[in-house]
């Protein structure tokens, strides 16, 4: 764990988030990855934050674009809540400096992994809501984070999941399909946590984690898509 990451009262972090926690343990929990603790980590807060974020963005779009139909609003929302968008928010907030990770996760570059950063943004949303119990205040904070990205929303047609998009990407280039393998399962059903590795010809072995095999596969597929897009 990075020593500096334990400074949860850092005024710079509070200023970037736009919120000062009364219950600082909630912020600590929102920044804590499962690799540190299987029980005390951000996953439950992420679950809550994901739902809250979807509602905040849907409400914003509904009011800001009264002439748009349901289909286009859905695509616009998908653009704003997808992993890549949340990764940008996380970078704006400089969350990588404050993530609480195990030594192994830190060495493997977890503090820069987009899937972890995106999950942390959602967890912080959940933590803020529990701390202040004020939906209007939470909405103002979240929309402030999104302010640089709200003027020119380009709806994405990539509503397919990352695993399907990765398969189509490889098929279009006549390359072998990815091979996914579960390498670790922790906990007991229904509270299990999966780690999956994915091997693709010509690319380094990459891994993803999630509360199900499917979610873990989607996580690693999303990271691979980002890698191949950067290389192209």
N, C-alpha and C positions, 0 to 999 in steps of 0.2 A: 504494500500500500504506500502511496506517496504521502509523505509527512504533511505537505502543504494542504492535502485534500481533507485533513481533519479540521481545518479552520473554517467551520461552518458559519461562524459569525462574521466572516469577511464582508465588510461593507460594500466592497466592489461587487461581490456576487449578489447581495441583496439589491443593490442599485440596478444591476443588469436585469435581474428578474422583475424588479419593480414591486417587490413585496418583502416586508420584514416579518419573519415568522415569530409568532408568540410561542409556539411549541417547536423549538429547534430540533427536537428529536424527529419530527415529521420530515424536515428537510434532510436530515441525515439518512433516514430510511429511504427517501426518494432518490438518493444518490448512491445507495448501496446495492451492488450487483449480487446476484445469486452465488457467485463464486466465493464470496465472503461468508455468507450465511444462507443455509437452505430455508430457514424460517423467517429471519429478519432481513428482508430485502424488498426491492421496489415493486415486485410483481403485482401485489394486490392494489397498490396505489396506481400502477400503470393501467390495470383493468378499469378502475374508476375514471382515471384521467382520459382514457380513450373514449369513453361514452360522453363525458363532459365536453371534450374537444369537438366531437362530431356534432353535438347539439349547438355549441357556440358558433361553429362555422356555418352550419345549416341555417341558423337564425340570421346570421349576418347576410348570407347570400340571398335568403328569401326577401329581406327588406331592401338590400342594396340593388337587386336586379329584379324588379317587379314584372318585367316583360319576358323573362326567360322561362322556358318550360321546364318540367320536372327532369327530363333527361339531361338537358344541358347543366342544370343546377347540380345534378348528381355527379357529372363529370368534373365540374368546377370544384365541388367539395372533395372529390377524390384527389385532385391535383394538390389541394392545400393540406390534406391530412396524410398523404402517403409518406413513406419512410424518408424519401429524399427531401421533401419539404421540411419535415421535422428535424432532419439532420442539419439543414441550414439554420433553423431556429437555434438548435443546440450550439452550433458554431458561433452564432451571434451572441449567445449568452456565455460563451466560453466554458461550457459545462465540462469539457474534457479535463480541465484543470482541477475539477472538484469531485470527479467520480471516485467512489470507494470500491476498489477492486482487489482481488487476491493478487499475490505476487505473480502467479502463473498467468493470469488474465492480463495483467499489466505488461508482462514481458512479451506477450503475444500481440500487443497493440490494441487491446480492448478499449483503451481510452480514446481511440480514434475510430472505432468500429461504428459505422453508421447505425446499425440496428440497435446497439446499446444506447447510443446517444438519443435516438428517436424514442426508445422506451423510457429514457430518463425524463425527457420533456413531458411525456404523458404522465409519468409518476409525479412530477412536480405540480402539474395541474391538479391532480387528485389531492396532493398534500395541501396546496393552497386552499382548496375548497373545504377540506376538513378543518383547517386552521381558522378560516374566517367565516365559514358557512354563509357566505354572501355571494350569490350567483352573479349579480350585477357587477360586483367588484372583480370577481374572477374573469368575467367576460371582458371587462375593460383592460385587464392585465394581458390576457391572451391576445386580444386584437392589437394591442400595442406591439407585441412581439411580431405580429404578422404585418404590421403597417407597411414595411418596404415591399411586400409581395401582393398587396391587395389591389393596387391600381391597374395592373395589367395581368389578369389571370388568364392563362392559356389552358383551357380545359384539356385534360389528357384523355386520349382514347385507350390508354393502356389500363383498362379496368381488369384485365386478366391478372391472375396472381403471378408473382415473380417466377415460380417454377415453370408455369406454362410459357411465359415469355422467354425464358432461357432456352427451353426446348425448341421453340419456334426459331429463335436466333441461331441455334446450332444447326437445325434442319435446313434453314435457308442457305447456310454455308456448307452444307453437305459434310458436317463434322459429326463424329460419334456423340451419342447422347450422354448426358452426365450419369455417373454412378453414385448413388447415395448409400451410405452405410451408417447405421446406428452404432456409435462407439461407446456410449455411456447412457445409462438410465439410473436416475437417482430418485429416491422416495418410493412411496407405495401409492397405488391407484386409489383415488383419482388425483392425487397430488404428486404426480410424477414430473420429472424434468428430463428432457431428452437432449443429447448432443449428437449431431449428425455430421459426418464428413462427406464432402463431395469431390470426386475426382473427375477432371475434364482434361482431355488430351491437350498438352501444350500450356497448361495453367498450373500454378501451385495448388497443392491440396489445401482446401479451405473448410472451415467448420461453422456450424450455426447451432443455436440452442433455442429451446422453446418448451412450452408446457405439453406439447404433443409431438409425435414424430412429424406430422404434417407442418406444424408451425416451425419446427427446427429446419426442415427442408426448405420452407419458404424463406427463412432468414438467411441461410447460406446462399440460396439462389439469388436473392436480392443483392448480396455483397458481390457475388460473381458478376452479375449484370453490370454493376457499377464499375468493376474492374475492367471488363471488356470494353465498356463505353469509353473509359479513360484511355485505353490503349488504341482505340480506333481513330 
